[in-house]
Amino acid sequence: MTALRGLPSVHRLITHPQVQPWVARVGHARAVKAARQVVTEARDRVRAGQAPPPLEGFVQILVRRLERMARPSLRPVINATGVILHTNLGRAPLSREALEAMVQVASGYSNLEYDLNRGRRGSRQDHVVPLLQDLTGADDALVVNNNAAAMLLILQALARRRRVLIARSQLVEIGGRFRIPDILAQSGAKLVEVGTTNRVHLEDYSRALAEQPIALLLWVHRSNFRIVGFHSEPGLDELARLAQAHDVPLVADVGSGALLDTRAFGLPYEPTVPGCLAAGADLVAFSGDKLLGGPQAGIVVGRKALVAKLRKHPLYRALRPDKLSLAALEATLRIYAREDAAQALPLWRMVAADPEQLRERAEAWRARLGVGEVQPSVSTIGGGSLPAAELPTYVLALRPRRLKAFVARLRAQEPPILARVEDDAVLLDPRTVFPEQEEVLLEALSQLLLEF
């Protein structure tokens, strides 16, 4: 067919002046592959009876494809959802100090496992353990790559092929179909359930401890949901006294890892790590990227003899954190040590944001765009933390034509913009939009609203 003979060659496309800069950015082999796909797709359309575009049309198609290929897959987004610890968006944004620490460590060599004072090999844990001891009151500490890993290591090291006692009301799923019973099975520990879904009594634990050998007692904080109504269970301090009487370690998985009293921010009470240790827990495991406001990490604090068993276990090497996580975690812990978390950590700044100031920002957005309605709403903590907590806020509500297409175009911006959709409106919450992102956000919205 004449039309087929008129299709440009792959060589002609990738050597075109408009294409050449993109070839340099994505690599010659990938550019050739993309050009072949463009030509093949055009050949299929011609055979189906469609006319091929001119050469410039092929060039534009290829440039757009190469432009998409040149973008990093993992890249920043603007979070206008009002969900502060958005798991899908990376949970806690890091502080300026944490970012600077990561850049410094990543830019060259570091003393990751080298003791500068003694001139010999050291431990990567030494960079954070003293801070964790000071902040929590623990005898010792250990950091791995996330809290699920921390729990797996604890169960492997302390209870493999032995029985672990846990309340039925605490057999939770923390997300992504990750369930406490599953990690118990994976660790080789044997699950012993006590009580019922809504009520667990101290006598249930006592009976189980008297009837069979128990390796450890596990207490799991339900950080991502609440049980209300006819419900009761023993406090952590009661379980600690019972565990001590039977010489059984008590492990508390508090998940969210709060070091501050959440009530000071107008939030519901959340168990703190120091509080769990003071109540008598032998080990406390928690996340670094939730209410701690740091990088992804699993942190274990508690009795020195038990932490030593975790550190010596062969699984620890597979779960240990990298230098960037440790640098960010150390910087985050230093912020807590100087009692500056409420100002220096983005997480707590967003939590503490004044609703009236949020209303003023939303009003300024509406004035700039010339459309929309500012209305009261609520922000949430997210990230499997404080599920019952709602923070009063104000949002800018937009009601564009073709709502789904508008939201899709928001996601296609650079950087992508994520918002909430409720009652056929797009809601933009200034609580989770950083001030330095506002100009980019409003410019993108201004252009899109001309189309919609």
Secondary structure, DSSP 8 states (H G I E B T S, - for coil): -HHHHTS--HHHHHTSTTTHHHHHHH-HHHHHHHHHHHHHHHHHHHHTT-----HHHHHHHHHHHHHHHHS-SS---EE-SSBTT-GGGTSS---HHHHHHHHHHHTS---TTEETTTTEE--GGGGTHHHHHHHH--SEEEEESSHHHHHHHHHHHHHTTSEEEEEGGG--EEETTEEHHHHHHHHT-EEEEES-SSB--HHHHHHHHHHS--SEEEEE--TT----SS-B---HHHHHHHHHHTT--EEEEEES-B-S-GGGGT-----BHHHHHHHT-SEEEEESSSTT-SSS-EEEEE-HHHHHHHHHSTHHHHH---HHHHHHHHHHHHHHHTT-HHHH-HHHHHHT--HHHHHHHHHHHHHHHS--EEEEEEEEEETTEEEEEEEEEEEEEE--SSHHHHHHHHHTSSS-EE-EEETTEEEE-GGGS-GGGHHHHHHHHHHHHHH-
